[in-house]
Amino acid sequence: MASTTATAETESPKIVWNENERRFETEDKKAYIEYVLRNNGKVMDLVHTYVPRSKRGLGMASHLCVAALNHAKSHSMSIIPPAPTFLVSFVF
């Protein structure tokens, strides 16, 4: 059996914070999670996640959520997850 090496598809995507658009997104801006700040910026309300068909099944939504959660944690913010949500596995 031949060994395989990591490809661009299996590597973690680079997620960037787009503060002006209030979202975390892939470098190509095709997949993203949007948020609204509440309670004077103390609460991040995750309102919408979008992953195009071409990126589905790769864990992209998870990478976006982790980026948002890490940002909130580093800024001492609370999170309001979207509902219904798969974020429960990250938060609890």
C-alpha positions, 0 to 999 in steps of 0.5 A, spaced: 500 500 500 502 506 498 503 512 503 499 518 502 501 525 503 497 531 506 494 535 500 490 542 500 484 538 501 486 535 508 490 541 511 486 546 515 483 552 511 486 559 513 480 562 516 480 570 517 476 575 521 473 580 517 471 585 522 468 590 517 463 584 514 462 581 521 464 574 519 469 569 519 471 567 512 475 562 508 481 566 504 477 566 498 471 569 502 466 563 499 465 560 506 463 564 512 460 564 519 456 571 520 455 574 527 452 580 530 455 583 537 450 584 542 450 587 549 455 593 548 460 588 544 460 583 550 456 577 546 457 574 539 451 572 536 452 567 531 447 568 526 448 565 519 453 559 517 454 558 509 459 553 506 458 552 498 457 545 495 464 545 493 466 545 500 461 541 503 463 535 507 470 537 509 469 540 516 469 547 513 463 549 518 467 546 524 473 550 522 469 557 521 466 555 528 472 554 532 475 560 529 469 564 532 469 561 538 477 562 539 476 569 538 470 570 543 474 566 548 480 571 547 476 577 547 472 575 554 465 574 550 459 570 551 457 566 545 449 565 542 450 559 538 445 559 532 439 554 532 438 548 531 446 547 532 451 542 531 456 547 536 453 544 542 459 539 541 464 545 541 461 549 547 459 543 552 
